[in-house]
Amino acid sequence: MKVILRKDVAALGDAGEVVAVKNGYANNYLIPQGMAIRATEGTLKALETEKKQQARKIELQRKSARDLAQKIEQMVLKIQAKAGESGKLFGTVTAGDIADALKGVGVEIDRRKITLEAPVKLLGKYEAEAKLFSDVTAKVNFEVEAEGVEA
C-alpha cells in the first residue's frame, strides 16, 4: 500500500514523502497514529498543490530575508557601553545587545541568530553575522562607544 507521510517516521521517510509499506503496518499503525494517509489520486494531487504553495511561500520568505539583509548591511549600529579610561569595557557586548540595537532601528532578529567571532571587550568597530533564513545571512556592522560620550 502506498501512503503519504504526514510526520517524519524513523527508517521510513520524511513528512510529505510517498512510500510503499505493508497493508497491516499502514492500517494498524501509521494511519491511526496520524502519521500517514492513503495515497489516492486525490490526496496525491492535494500533496502536489500543497508542495507548490509551500515552495512559493519559502521563496517569498527568502526574498524578504534578502531585502532585510541588504538593509542591515547598509547600517552601522551604535552601541553604548560602560568603559574605563583605556577603552576597555566593563563587561562585554553580546548578541542580545546587538539584537536590542537592531530592534531600536526597527529590525527584529532573535539574539540566538546573531553570532560574534570573538567577545567584544574594547571600544571600536566590529562585525557580527545574523542568520535571517536557511541560506541568507547578513553582516551587521556596529560601533561600540563609551556610555555618555556624544560624537
DRENDO-1510 file (C-alpha; in Angstrom, 1 decimal, always signed):
<recs>
REC; n; res; u; v; w
REC; 1; MET; +0.0; +0.0; +0.0 .
REC; 2; LYS; +1.2; +3.5; -0.8 .
REC; 3; VAL; +0.8; +6.2; +1.8 .
REC; 4; ILE; +1.8; +9.8; +2.2 .
REC; 5; LEU; +3.7; +10.5; +5.4 .
REC; 6; ARG; +2.3; +13.4; +7.5 .
REC; 7; LYS; +5.1; +13.2; +10.0 .
REC; 8; ASP; +8.7; +12.2; +9.9 .
REC; 9; VAL; +8.9; +8.4; +10.6 .
REC; 10; ALA; +12.3; +7.0; +11.5 .
REC; 11; ALA; +13.7; +4.5; +9.0 .
REC; 12; LEU; +10.8; +5.2; +6.6 .
REC; 13; GLY; +10.9; +8.8; +5.4 .
REC; 14; ASP; +10.2; +12.4; +6.0 .
REC; 15; ALA; +6.8; +14.2; +6.0 .
REC; 16; GLY; +5.4; +14.7; +2.6 .
REC; 17; GLU; +7.0; +11.7; +1.0 .
REC; 18; VAL; +5.1; +8.9; -0.7 .
REC; 19; VAL; +6.3; +5.5; +0.5 .
REC; 20; ALA; +5.2; +1.9; +0.0 .
REC; 21; VAL; +4.5; -0.1; +3.2 .
REC; 22; LYS; +2.7; -3.3; +4.1 .
REC; 23; ASN; -1.1; -3.1; +4.4 .
REC; 24; GLY; -1.1; -4.1; +8.1 .
REC; 25; TYR; +1.6; -1.5; +9.1 .
REC; 26; ALA; -0.3; +1.3; +7.3 .
REC; 27; ASN; -3.8; +0.3; +8.6 .
REC; 28; ASN; -2.9; -0.7; +12.1 .
REC; 29; TYR; -0.2; +1.8; +13.0 .
REC; 30; LEU; +0.6; +4.7; +10.6 .
REC; 31; ILE; -2.9; +5.8; +9.7 .
REC; 32; PRO; -4.5; +5.5; +13.2 .
REC; 33; GLN; -1.5; +7.4; +14.7 .
REC; 34; GLY; -1.9; +10.2; +12.2 .
REC; 35; MET; +1.5; +9.6; +10.8 .
REC; 36; ALA; +0.2; +8.9; +7.3 .
REC; 37; ILE; -2.8; +9.0; +4.9 .
REC; 38; ARG; -3.6; +6.7; +2.0 .
REC; 39; ALA; -2.1; +7.8; -1.3 .
REC; 40; THR; -5.1; +8.1; -3.6 .
REC; 41; GLU; -5.3; +10.1; -6.8 .
REC; 42; GLY; -7.0; +13.0; -4.9 .
REC; 43; THR; -4.5; +13.0; -2.0 .
REC; 44; LEU; -1.6; +13.0; -4.4 .
REC; 45; LYS; -3.0; +16.0; -6.3 .
REC; 46; ALA; -3.6; +17.8; -3.0 .
REC; 47; LEU; +0.0; +17.0; -2.0 .
REC; 48; GLU; +1.4; +18.4; -5.2 .
REC; 49; THR; -0.7; +21.6; -4.7 .
REC; 50; GLU; +0.5; +21.9; -1.1 .
REC; 51; LYS; +4.1; +21.5; -2.2 .
REC; 52; LYS; +3.8; +24.2; -4.8 .
REC; 53; GLN; +2.2; +26.6; -2.3 .
REC; 54; GLN; +4.9; +25.8; +0.2 .
REC; 55; ALA; +7.7; +26.4; -2.4 .
REC; 56; ARG; +6.1; +29.8; -3.2 .
REC; 57; LYS; +5.9; +30.7; +0.5 .
REC; 58; ILE; +9.5; +29.8; +1.0 .
REC; 59; GLU; +10.6; +31.8; -2.0 .
REC; 60; LEU; +8.7; +34.9; -0.7 .
REC; 61; GLN; +10.4; +34.4; +2.8 .
REC; 62; ARG; +13.8; +34.1; +1.1 .
REC; 63; LYS; +13.2; +37.3; -0.9 .
REC; 64; SER; +12.2; +39.3; +2.1 .
REC; 65; ALA; +15.2; +37.9; +4.0 .
REC; 66; ARG; +17.5; +39.1; +1.2 .
REC; 67; ASP; +15.9; +42.5; +1.2 .
REC; 68; LEU; +16.3; +42.7; +5.0 .
REC; 69; ALA; +20.0; +41.6; +4.7 .
REC; 70; GLN; +20.7; +44.5; +2.2 .
REC; 71; LYS; +19.0; +46.9; +4.6 .
REC; 72; ILE; +21.1; +45.6; +7.6 .
REC; 73; GLU; +24.4; +45.6; +5.7 .
REC; 74; GLN; +24.0; +49.3; +4.9 .
REC; 75; MET; +23.6; +50.3; +8.6 .
REC; 76; VAL; +26.2; +51.0; +11.2 .
REC; 77; LEU; +24.7; +50.5; +14.7 .
REC; 78; LYS; +25.9; +52.5; +17.7 .
REC; 79; ILE; +26.0; +50.5; +20.9 .
REC; 80; GLN; +26.6; +52.4; +24.2 .
REC; 81; ALA; +28.6; +50.5; +26.9 .
REC; 82; LYS; +30.3; +51.4; +30.1 .
REC; 83; ALA; +34.1; +51.7; +29.6 .
REC; 84; GLY; +37.2; +52.7; +31.5 .
REC; 85; GLU; +39.7; +55.3; +30.5 .
REC; 86; SER; +41.8; +52.8; +28.5 .
REC; 87; GLY; +38.7; +51.9; +26.3 .
REC; 88; LYS; +38.2; +48.6; +28.0 .
REC; 89; LEU; +34.6; +47.7; +28.6 .
REC; 90; PHE; +33.1; +46.8; +32.0 .
REC; 91; GLY; +31.7; +43.5; +30.7 .
REC; 92; THR; +31.1; +42.5; +27.0 .
REC; 93; VAL; +28.8; +43.4; +24.2 .
REC; 94; THR; +26.7; +40.4; +23.5 .
REC; 95; ALA; +24.4; +39.2; +20.7 .
REC; 96; GLY; +21.5; +40.4; +22.9 .
REC; 97; ASP; +22.9; +43.9; +22.9 .
REC; 98; ILE; +23.1; +43.8; +19.1 .
REC; 99; ALA; +19.6; +42.4; +18.8 .
REC; 100; ASP; +18.4; +45.3; +21.0 .
REC; 101; ALA; +20.2; +47.9; +18.9 .
REC; 102; LEU; +18.6; +46.4; +15.7 .
REC; 103; LYS; +15.2; +46.5; +17.4 .
REC; 104; GLY; +15.8; +50.2; +18.1 .
REC; 105; VAL; +16.1; +50.8; +14.3 .
REC; 106; GLY; +13.0; +48.7; +13.5 .
REC; 107; VAL; +14.6; +45.3; +12.7 .
REC; 108; GLU; +13.6; +42.3; +14.9 .
REC; 109; ILE; +16.1; +39.5; +14.9 .
REC; 110; ASP; +16.3; +36.8; +17.6 .
REC; 111; ARG; +19.6; +37.1; +19.5 .
REC; 112; ARG; +20.3; +33.4; +19.0 .
REC; 113; LYS; +20.6; +34.0; +15.3 .
REC; 114; ILE; +23.4; +36.6; +15.8 .
REC; 115; THR; +27.0; +35.3; +16.1 .
REC; 116; LEU; +30.1; +37.2; +17.1 .
REC; 117; GLU; +33.5; +35.9; +16.1 .
REC; 118; ALA; +35.0; +36.8; +19.5 .
REC; 119; PRO; +33.8; +38.5; +22.6 .
REC; 120; VAL; +33.7; +42.3; +22.3 .
REC; 121; LYS; +35.6; +43.8; +25.2 .
REC; 122; LEU; +37.0; +47.0; +23.8 .
REC; 123; LEU; +35.6; +50.2; +22.2 .
REC; 124; GLY; +35.7; +50.2; +18.4 .
REC; 125; LYS; +34.1; +49.0; +15.2 .
REC; 126; TYR; +33.1; +45.3; +14.9 .
REC; 127; GLU; +31.1; +43.0; +12.7 .
REC; 128; ALA; +28.7; +40.2; +13.5 .
REC; 129; GLU; +26.7; +37.8; +11.4 .
REC; 130; ALA; +22.9; +37.4; +11.5 .
REC; 131; LYS; +21.2; +34.3; +10.1 .
REC; 132; LEU; +18.0; +35.6; +8.5 .
REC; 133; PHE; +16.9; +32.4; +6.6 .
REC; 134; SER; +18.3; +29.0; +6.0 .
REC; 135; ASP; +20.7; +30.3; +3.3 .
REC; 136; VAL; +20.6; +34.1; +3.9 .
REC; 137; THR; +23.0; +35.8; +6.2 .
REC; 138; ALA; +23.8; +39.5; +6.8 .
REC; 139; LYS; +26.8; +41.2; +8.1 .
REC; 140; VAL; +25.9; +43.5; +11.0 .
REC; 141; ASN; +28.3; +46.4; +11.4 .
REC; 142; PHE; +28.4; +48.0; +14.8 .
REC; 143; GLU; +30.4; +50.5; +16.7 .
REC; 144; VAL; +30.9; +50.3; +20.5 .
REC; 145; GLU; +31.1; +53.7; +22.1 .
REC; 146; ALA; +31.6; +54.8; +25.7 .
REC; 147; GLU; +28.4; +55.5; +27.5 .
REC; 148; GLY; +27.6; +59.2; +28.0 .
REC; 149; VAL; +30.0; +60.3; +25.2 .
REC; 150; GLU; +28.4; +62.3; +22.4 .
REC; 151; ALA; +30.1; +62.2; +19.0 .
</recs>
